[in-house]
C-alpha cells in the first residue's frame, strides 16, 4: 500500500519542514515495514491546486493524508477535491489541529473519507492496520476517535532514522515537548491533555549532534513554554553551548520563569526568544485565563537586555474587554522594552478552544470559517479593529521588516510621539506612497514628520540615520552574486561615516548627533570587502 503524507506550508523558509508527516512516516515504518510505502510531500499555500495535486500523484498513492491547520484548510480541501476528480478511487484523510478541532466540519467535505483526530502516531498506525485487514474508509471514519496520548520515550526520531533530512530544508524544527501547563482560552495547545511530556534527553542530545554534523544553522524549537521546567531547560541550553555553538536557535519562553542564570545561559548561545505578552493589561488577560504583573515582566526582560539576549514579543488585538486605546497602550508598553521585533495578531476564535465556547457570551463577533478572525466586540468596534490592524501593519513594515531597533527610539524622542501613533501614521502614509524602496519609504515618512514640525534639518538627519543602518544591513547580508552586497550611490545630507562614528561612540539623542555632525551633502557607495563594511564617498 502506497501512502502520501502531505504538508502544506505557508511559504518556503527554513521553518517549512514537514516534521509532523515525517514523524508519522517513522512510526509507520516501524509498525509495518515494507507493507506500507510512505512518501512525504511538501506543498505551499500559494501554489496552484493542480500543481500540488500532480506532485502528490507522481508517487501513484493509494491513500493521501493531509496535515490540516488553520492556515491551509482551504488549500487542503481544494487539493482533495481535485484529487478525487482525477482519481476517484483515492482514499483521502486529514489530521492536525484544524481537523481535530472540527471533525464534523471536515468530514462534511465530500472529498474527505475520514479524519484522524488528536496526536497522530498511535491513531494512524491503528487506522492503517484496519485498512490493511479490509475495513472500509467509512468504517475507519466511524471508529476514529482521539487515542490516549503516548509516552514520548516510545516514539522514533525521524531525524535519527533518516526519514527527514534537515539539510535539504536549510533548517530544523526541534520538538522538545508536547502539551502546555497553561490553559489560555484562545489557544488549542493544552486542550484534551494535562501538563507537559518531554522528549528524553538522550534523544535530544543525539538530534543535536546530528544537526551539528549536517551543518544546520537555524533550529526552531517546538516547545510553547521552553523554560517552564527550569532544570531541563538549563540542561538543554548547556548542551547547545557545548555541541552547537554556531547554530541559531529560536525559543518560545514565559517571562515568569526567567532568572539571571537562565539569561546568562541564553546569552552563551546564538538565539532569539519570543515572549507572548498578548496585552499589557491584567484585567484584559484575566478574561482569557492569563494574568500579568508589569513590574515582574519588566524586571525579567531587563535580565535579558542586560545579558544581551535578543527577544521579541507577541501582542493580540480584539481580546475580550480590550479597547483600541488599551491596545495602543500595550504597543507602547512593549516598545518601551526595546524588543528586537514585535509581532501583532488579530484575535481568532479557533474551534476547539475555550474561547470558542465562551465567545457568544462575551459577544465576540467572529468569522465562522477559517481563519475565524474576530470582527468586533462590545468594547472594540469594527472601525477600531481596522485601526488596530493598521497599527499592526505599520509596526511590521516599519519596525520589524525595517529593522528599526537601533534608531527607532532616537527618532521618536524629539518628535514626542507614542510608538503606536507612529505605526498608525506610517501605515496611513504608505497608502499613497506605494512606489519606492522600503528604506526610502521610511526616510520619506520620518522626514515628513519633522517637516510638519518645521524642523527640516532634523528631518534630513533622521533620514540619513535610517539610510546608514538600512544600507549597512542590506550590504552586510547581501549576495555578491546578485549585486546586493553593494548599494549606491546614495544621497546623504550628512557624512554617514561621521554619523556611524558618533553613534558607535555612544550618542543616542538625535539633537546631540546634529551638534556633532554638521550638514555635508554627499553621495556614498556602501559595499562589503572581505566581510567588512566599506563606505566610499563618490
C-alpha positions as CSV (number, residue, x, y, z in Angstrom):
1,X,0.0,0.0,0.0
2,X,1.3,3.4,-1.0
3,X,0.7,6.4,1.3
4,X,1.4,10.0,0.6
5,X,1.5,12.3,3.7
6,X,1.2,16.0,2.7
7,X,2.5,19.1,4.5
8,X,1.1,22.4,3.1
9,X,3.4,25.2,4.4
10,X,2.7,28.9,4.4
11,X,5.8,29.8,2.3
12,X,9.2,28.4,1.6
13,X,11.6,29.0,4.5
14,X,13.8,27.1,6.9
15,X,10.8,26.6,9.0
16,X,8.9,24.9,6.2
17,X,10.0,21.4,7.1
18,X,7.4,18.5,7.3
19,X,8.2,17.3,10.8
20,X,4.6,16.1,11.6
21,X,4.2,13.9,8.5
22,X,7.8,12.7,8.9
23,X,7.1,11.5,12.5
24,X,4.1,9.6,11.2
25,X,6.2,8.1,8.4
26,X,8.7,6.9,11.1
27,X,6.1,5.1,13.2
28,X,4.5,3.5,10.2
29,X,7.9,2.2,9.1
30,X,8.4,0.7,12.5
31,X,4.9,-0.8,12.6
32,X,4.5,-2.1,9.1
33,X,7.9,-2.2,7.4
34,X,7.6,-2.7,3.6
35,X,3.8,-3.3,3.8
36,X,3.2,0.4,3.7
37,X,5.4,2.6,1.4
38,X,5.2,6.1,2.8
39,X,6.2,9.3,1.0
40,X,6.2,12.8,2.5
41,X,5.2,15.5,0.1
42,X,5.8,19.3,0.6
43,X,3.4,21.9,-0.9
44,X,2.8,25.6,-0.3
45,X,-0.4,27.6,0.2
46,X,0.3,29.9,-2.8
47,X,0.8,27.1,-5.2
48,X,-1.8,26.2,-7.8
49,X,-4.1,23.3,-6.7
50,X,-3.3,21.4,-9.8
51,X,0.5,21.7,-9.3
52,X,0.2,20.3,-5.8
53,X,-2.1,17.5,-6.9
54,X,0.3,16.5,-9.6
55,X,3.2,16.4,-7.1
56,X,1.1,14.1,-4.9
57,X,0.0,11.8,-7.7
58,X,3.5,11.4,-9.0
59,X,4.1,8.7,-6.5
60,X,0.9,6.8,-7.5
61,X,-0.5,6.7,-4.0
62,X,-3.4,4.6,-2.7
63,X,-4.0,6.9,0.2
64,X,-3.3,10.6,0.8
65,X,-3.2,12.1,4.3
66,X,-3.1,15.9,5.0
67,X,-1.8,17.8,8.0
68,X,-4.6,20.4,8.3
69,X,-4.1,23.7,10.1
70,X,-6.0,27.0,10.2
71,X,-3.7,28.5,7.5
72,X,-4.0,25.6,5.0
73,X,-7.6,24.3,5.4
74,X,-8.9,25.9,2.2
75,X,-6.0,24.8,0.1
76,X,-6.1,21.3,1.6
77,X,-9.8,20.8,0.7
78,X,-9.2,22.3,-2.8
79,X,-6.4,19.8,-3.4
80,X,-8.5,17.0,-2.0
81,X,-11.4,17.8,-4.4
82,X,-9.0,17.9,-7.3
83,X,-7.5,14.6,-6.4
84,X,-11.0,13.0,-6.1
85,X,-11.9,14.3,-9.5
86,X,-8.8,12.9,-11.1
87,X,-8.6,9.7,-9.0
88,X,-12.0,8.8,-7.5
89,X,-10.5,5.6,-6.0
90,X,-8.1,7.5,-3.8
91,X,-8.7,7.3,-0.1
92,X,-8.2,10.8,1.4
93,X,-7.9,11.7,5.1
94,X,-6.9,14.6,7.3
95,X,-5.3,15.1,10.8
96,X,-3.7,18.0,12.6
97,X,-5.1,20.8,14.8
98,X,-7.7,22.1,12.5
99,X,-9.1,18.7,11.6
100,X,-9.1,17.7,15.3
101,X,-11.0,20.8,16.3
102,X,-13.7,20.5,13.6
103,X,-14.0,16.8,12.8
104,X,-17.6,17.1,11.7
105,X,-16.9,20.1,9.5
106,X,-14.0,18.5,7.8
107,X,-15.9,15.2,7.3
108,X,-18.7,17.2,5.7
109,X,-16.5,17.8,2.7
110,X,-17.3,15.1,0.2
111,X,-13.6,14.7,-0.8
112,X,-12.6,13.6,2.8
113,X,-13.1,10.0,3.6
114,X,-12.1,10.1,7.3
115,X,-10.4,12.3,10.0
116,X,-7.8,11.1,12.5
117,X,-8.1,13.5,15.4
118,X,-5.7,14.1,18.2
119,X,-2.0,13.1,18.3
120,X,-1.2,11.3,15.1
121,X,1.2,8.4,15.8
122,X,-1.0,5.9,17.5
123,X,-4.2,6.6,15.6
124,X,-2.6,6.4,12.2
125,X,-1.0,3.0,13.0
126,X,-4.3,1.6,14.1
127,X,-6.2,3.2,11.1
128,X,-3.7,1.7,8.6
129,X,-3.9,-1.7,10.3
130,X,-7.7,-1.6,9.9
131,X,-7.5,-0.7,6.2
132,X,-4.9,-3.4,5.6
133,X,-7.2,-6.0,7.2
134,X,-10.0,-4.9,4.9
135,X,-12.0,-2.3,6.8
136,X,-13.7,0.4,4.6
137,X,-12.8,4.1,4.9
138,X,-16.4,4.6,6.2
139,X,-15.7,2.1,8.9
140,X,-12.5,3.9,9.9
141,X,-14.4,7.2,9.9
142,X,-16.9,5.8,12.3
143,X,-14.2,4.3,14.5
144,X,-11.7,7.2,14.7
145,X,-11.6,9.0,18.0
146,X,-8.7,10.6,19.8
147,X,-6.5,7.9,21.4
148,X,-4.7,8.2,24.7
149,X,-1.5,10.3,24.5
150,X,1.7,8.4,24.1
151,X,4.8,8.2,26.3
152,X,7.3,10.2,24.1
153,X,10.1,7.8,25.1
154,X,8.4,5.2,22.7
155,X,8.5,7.4,19.6
156,X,11.2,7.2,17.0
157,X,13.0,10.3,15.8
158,X,12.5,11.0,12.0
159,X,15.9,12.7,12.1
160,X,17.8,9.9,13.6
161,X,16.2,7.1,11.5
162,X,16.8,9.0,8.2
163,X,13.2,9.8,7.4
164,X,13.8,13.5,7.4
165,X,17.0,15.2,6.2
166,X,17.1,18.7,7.6
167,X,20.0,19.8,5.4
168,X,17.6,19.7,2.5
169,X,15.5,22.4,4.0
170,X,18.0,24.8,5.4
171,X,16.8,24.5,9.0
172,X,15.2,22.2,11.5
173,X,12.1,22.1,13.7
174,X,13.1,20.6,17.0
175,X,10.3,19.1,19.2
176,X,11.3,19.0,22.8
177,X,7.9,18.6,24.5
178,X,4.2,18.3,23.9
179,X,1.3,19.8,25.9
180,X,1.2,23.1,27.9
181,X,0.9,23.7,31.6
182,X,-1.3,26.7,30.9
183,X,-4.9,27.0,29.8
184,X,-5.2,30.2,27.8
185,X,-8.7,30.5,26.3
186,X,-7.6,31.4,22.8
187,X,-5.1,28.5,22.4
188,X,-5.6,24.9,21.4
189,X,-2.3,23.6,22.8
190,X,-3.5,22.3,26.2
191,X,-7.0,21.1,25.2
192,X,-7.6,17.5,25.9
193,X,-4.3,16.9,27.8
194,X,-3.0,17.9,31.2
195,X,0.6,19.1,31.7
196,X,3.5,18.5,29.5
197,X,5.5,15.5,28.3
198,X,9.1,15.8,27.3
199,X,11.3,14.2,24.7
200,X,14.0,12.1,26.5
201,X,17.3,13.9,27.0
202,X,19.3,11.2,25.2
203,X,17.3,11.7,22.0
204,X,17.6,15.5,22.4
205,X,21.4,15.1,22.6
206,X,21.5,12.7,19.6
207,X,19.4,15.0,17.4
208,X,21.6,18.0,18.4
209,X,24.7,16.0,17.4
210,X,23.0,15.3,14.0
211,X,22.1,19.0,13.4
212,X,25.7,19.9,14.0
213,X,27.1,17.2,11.8
214,X,24.7,18.1,9.0
215,X,25.7,21.8,9.2
216,X,22.2,23.0,10.3
217,X,22.4,26.7,11.2
218,X,18.8,27.5,12.2
219,X,16.8,25.5,14.6
220,X,13.2,26.3,15.6
221,X,12.3,24.8,19.0
222,X,8.8,23.4,19.3
223,X,8.1,23.9,22.9
224,X,5.4,26.6,23.8
225,X,6.9,27.2,27.2
226,X,10.6,26.1,26.9
227,X,11.7,27.4,30.2
228,X,8.7,26.2,32.3
229,X,10.8,23.3,33.6
230,X,13.9,25.3,34.6
231,X,16.2,22.4,35.3
232,X,15.6,20.7,32.0
233,X,15.7,24.0,30.1
234,X,19.1,24.8,31.5
235,X,20.3,21.3,30.7
236,X,19.4,21.8,27.1
237,X,21.0,25.2,26.9
238,X,24.2,23.8,28.3
239,X,24.1,21.0,25.7
240,X,23.6,23.6,22.9
241,X,26.5,25.7,24.1
242,X,28.7,22.6,24.1
243,X,27.6,20.9,20.9
244,X,26.2,23.6,18.5
245,X,27.8,26.9,19.3
246,X,27.4,28.2,15.8
247,X,23.7,27.4,15.3
248,X,21.0,30.0,15.9
249,X,18.0,28.7,18.0
250,X,14.6,30.2,18.2
251,X,12.7,29.7,21.5
252,X,9.3,30.5,22.9
253,X,9.6,31.3,26.6
254,X,7.5,32.7,29.5
255,X,8.9,35.7,31.3
256,X,7.8,34.4,34.7
257,X,10.3,31.6,34.7
258,X,13.3,33.6,33.6
259,X,16.1,34.2,36.1
260,X,19.6,35.6,36.0
261,X,21.3,32.2,35.5
262,X,19.0,31.3,32.6
263,X,19.6,34.7,31.0
264,X,23.3,34.0,31.1
265,X,22.8,30.6,29.5
266,X,20.7,32.1,26.7
267,X,23.5,34.7,26.2
268,X,26.1,32.0,25.8
269,X,24.5,30.7,22.6
270,X,23.1,32.2,19.4
271,X,19.4,32.5,19.9
272,X,16.3,34.7,19.7
273,X,13.5,34.5,22.3
274,X,9.8,35.0,21.6
275,X,7.6,36.0,24.6
276,X,3.8,36.0,24.5
277,X,2.9,39.3,26.1
278,X,-0.5,39.5,24.3
279,X,-1.6,42.5,26.4
280,X,-0.2,44.8,29.0
281,X,-3.4,44.9,31.0
282,X,-4.1,42.3,33.7
283,X,-7.8,42.9,33.6
284,X,-7.9,42.1,29.9
285,X,-5.7,39.0,30.2
286,X,-7.8,37.6,33.1
287,X,-10.7,37.4,30.5
288,X,-8.7,34.7,28.7
289,X,-7.3,32.9,31.8
290,X,-4.0,34.7,31.9
291,X,-2.6,37.2,34.3
292,X,0.0,40.0,34.1
293,X,2.4,41.7,36.5
294,X,4.0,44.6,34.7
295,X,6.8,45.1,37.3
296,X,7.8,41.5,37.2
297,X,7.7,41.4,33.4
298,X,9.9,44.5,33.1
299,X,12.3,43.0,35.6
300,X,12.6,39.7,33.8
301,X,13.1,41.4,30.4
302,X,15.8,43.6,31.9
303,X,17.7,40.4,32.7
304,X,17.7,39.5,29.0
305,X,18.5,43.1,28.0
306,X,21.5,43.3,30.3
307,X,22.7,39.9,29.2
308,X,22.5,40.9,25.5
309,X,19.9,38.3,24.5
310,X,17.7,39.2,21.5
311,X,13.9,39.0,22.3
312,X,10.6,39.8,20.7
313,X,7.0,40.0,21.9
314,X,3.6,38.9,20.7
315,X,0.5,41.1,21.0
316,X,-3.1,40.3,20.2
317,X,-5.8,42.9,19.4
318,X,-9.5,42.3,19.8
319,X,-9.2,40.5,23.1
320,X,-12.4,40.4,25.3
321,X,-12.6,43.5,27.3
322,X,-9.8,45.3,25.5
323,X,-10.2,48.6,23.7
324,X,-8.4,50.4,20.9
325,X,-6.8,52.7,23.4
326,X,-5.9,49.8,25.6
327,X,-4.3,48.1,22.7
328,X,-2.3,51.2,21.9
329,X,-1.1,51.3,25.5
330,X,0.1,47.7,25.1
331,X,2.0,48.6,22.0
332,X,3.7,51.5,23.8
333,X,4.5,49.3,26.8
334,X,6.1,46.6,24.6
335,X,8.1,49.1,22.6
336,X,9.3,50.7,25.8
337,X,11.2,47.5,26.5
338,X,13.1,47.7,23.1
339,X,12.2,44.4,21.6
340,X,14.1,43.0,18.6
341,X,10.7,42.6,16.9
342,X,7.0,43.0,17.8
343,X,4.5,40.6,16.2
344,X,0.9,41.7,16.4
345,X,-2.1,39.5,15.6
346,X,-5.8,39.9,15.3
347,X,-7.6,37.6,17.8
348,X,-9.0,34.4,16.2
349,X,-11.7,32.2,17.8
350,X,-10.3,28.8,17.0
351,X,-12.6,25.8,17.0
352,X,-11.9,23.5,20.0
353,X,-10.7,26.3,22.3
354,X,-12.4,27.5,25.4
355,X,-12.8,30.9,23.7
356,X,-15.0,29.2,21.0
357,X,-17.2,28.0,23.8
358,X,-17.5,31.4,25.5
359,X,-17.4,33.8,22.5
360,X,-21.2,34.1,22.3
361,X,-21.5,35.0,26.0
362,X,-18.7,37.6,25.5
363,X,-20.5,39.0,22.4
364,X,-17.4,38.4,20.2
365,X,-18.4,38.6,16.6
366,X,-16.1,36.5,14.5
367,X,-15.8,34.7,11.2
368,X,-17.5,31.3,11.0
369,X,-14.8,29.9,8.7
370,X,-11.0,29.9,8.9
371,X,-9.1,32.0,9.9
372,X,-12.0,32.7,12.4
373,X,-10.9,36.3,13.0
374,X,-12.7,38.5,15.5
375,X,-14.7,41.2,13.7
376,X,-15.8,43.2,16.7
377,X,-16.7,43.1,20.4
378,X,-18.7,45.3,22.8
379,X,-15.5,47.3,23.5
380,X,-13.8,47.0,20.1
381,X,-15.8,48.2,17.2
382,X,-15.3,47.2,13.5
383,X,-13.7,50.6,12.9
384,X,-11.4,50.2,15.9
385,X,-10.4,46.7,14.7
386,X,-9.4,48.2,11.4
387,X,-7.3,50.9,13.1
388,X,-5.6,48.3,15.2
389,X,-4.9,46.3,12.1
390,X,-3.3,49.5,10.6
391,X,-1.1,49.8,13.7
392,X,-0.1,46.1,13.3
393,X,0.8,46.6,9.6
394,X,2.8,49.8,10.3
395,X,4.7,48.0,13.1
396,X,5.5,45.1,10.9
397,X,6.8,47.1,7.9
398,X,8.5,49.9,9.8
399,X,9.9,48.2,12.9
400,X,10.2,44.5,12.0
401,X,11.0,44.5,8.3
402,X,12.6,47.9,8.6
403,X,14.9,46.7,11.3
404,X,14.4,49.9,13.2
405,X,15.7,48.7,16.6
406,X,18.9,50.8,16.5
407,X,17.3,54.1,15.6
408,X,13.6,54.0,16.4
409,X,13.9,55.5,19.9
410,X,16.4,58.1,18.8
411,X,14.0,59.4,16.2
412,X,10.8,59.3,18.4
413,X,12.2,61.3,21.3
414,X,12.4,64.7,19.6
415,X,9.0,64.0,17.8
416,X,7.4,63.4,21.2
417,X,5.1,60.7,19.6
418,X,4.0,57.4,21.0
419,X,5.1,54.3,19.1
420,X,1.5,53.3,18.4
421,X,0.9,56.7,16.9
422,X,3.9,56.4,14.6
423,X,2.9,52.9,13.4
424,X,-0.6,54.1,12.6
425,X,0.7,57.2,10.8
426,X,3.2,55.2,8.8
427,X,0.6,52.7,7.6
428,X,-1.6,55.6,6.5
429,X,1.4,57.4,4.9
430,X,2.2,54.2,2.9
431,X,-1.2,54.1,1.2
432,X,-0.5,56.9,-1.3
433,X,3.3,56.2,-1.3
434,X,3.3,52.7,-2.8
435,X,6.3,53.3,-5.0
436,X,10.0,53.2,-3.9
437,X,12.3,51.0,-1.9
438,X,11.5,50.3,1.8
439,X,14.4,52.3,3.1
440,X,13.4,55.3,1.0
441,X,9.8,55.0,2.2
442,X,10.9,55.1,5.9
443,X,13.2,58.1,5.1
444,X,10.4,60.0,3.4
445,X,8.0,59.3,6.2
446,X,10.2,60.5,9.1
447,X,11.3,63.5,7.0
448,X,7.6,64.4,6.6
449,X,7.1,64.1,10.4
450,X,9.9,66.6,11.2
451,X,9.0,68.9,8.4
452,X,5.4,69.1,9.8
453,X,7.1,70.4,13.0
454,X,9.1,73.0,11.0
455,X,12.4,71.1,11.6
456,X,13.6,70.2,8.1
457,X,17.2,69.9,9.2
458,X,16.5,67.4,11.9
459,X,14.3,65.5,9.3
460,X,17.2,65.3,6.9
461,X,19.4,64.0,9.7
462,X,16.8,61.4,10.7
463,X,16.6,60.2,7.1
464,X,20.4,59.9,7.0
465,X,20.4,57.8,10.2
466,X,17.8,55.4,8.7
467,X,19.9,55.1,5.5
468,X,23.1,54.4,7.4
469,X,21.6,51.5,9.2
470,X,19.4,50.3,6.4
471,X,22.0,50.1,3.7
472,X,24.7,48.8,6.0
473,X,22.4,45.8,7.0
474,X,21.5,45.2,3.3
475,X,25.1,45.1,2.2
476,X,26.4,43.0,5.0
477,X,23.7,40.4,4.4
478,X,23.6,40.7,0.6
479,X,25.0,38.4,-2.0
480,X,27.9,39.3,-4.2
481,X,26.5,37.1,-6.9
482,X,23.3,39.2,-7.4
483,X,24.9,42.6,-6.6
484,X,23.1,43.1,-3.3
485,X,26.5,43.4,-1.5
486,X,26.8,46.9,-3.0
487,X,24.4,49.8,-2.6
488,X,24.8,53.2,-4.1
489,X,25.2,55.9,-5.0
490,X,23.1,57.1,-2.0
491,X,22.5,60.8,-1.5
492,X,23.2,62.0,2.1
493,X,22.9,65.4,3.8
494,X,25.5,64.3,6.4
495,X,28.6,62.3,6.0
496,X,27.4,58.7,7.0
497,X,30.9,57.8,8.2
498,X,30.8,60.5,10.8
499,X,27.3,59.6,11.7
500,X,28.3,56.0,12.4
501,X,31.3,57.0,14.3
502,X,29.3,59.2,16.6
503,X,26.6,56.6,17.1
504,X,29.2,53.9,17.8
505,X,30.8,56.2,20.4
506,X,27.5,56.3,22.4
507,X,25.4,59.2,21.0
508,X,21.8,58.2,21.5
509,X,19.9,61.5,21.0
510,X,19.2,63.0,17.6
511,X,19.8,66.6,18.8
512,X,23.3,65.6,20.1
513,X,24.0,64.0,16.8
514,X,23.1,67.2,15.0
515,X,25.6,69.1,17.0
516,X,28.4,66.5,16.4
517,X,27.8,66.1,12.7
518,X,27.1,69.2,10.6
519,X,25.4,69.0,7.2
520,X,27.7,67.9,4.4
521,X,25.8,66.8,1.3
522,X,27.5,63.8,-0.4
523,X,26.9,60.7,-2.5
524,X,28.1,57.4,-0.9
525,X,28.5,53.8,-2.0
526,X,28.1,51.0,0.5
527,X,30.0,47.8,-0.1
528,X,31.4,44.7,1.6
529,X,35.0,43.8,1.2
530,X,36.4,40.6,2.9
531,X,33.5,40.7,5.4
532,X,34.0,44.3,6.3
533,X,31.6,47.2,5.6
534,X,33.2,49.9,3.4
535,X,31.7,53.4,2.8
536,X,33.1,55.3,-0.1
537,X,32.4,58.9,-1.0
538,X,31.8,59.4,-4.7
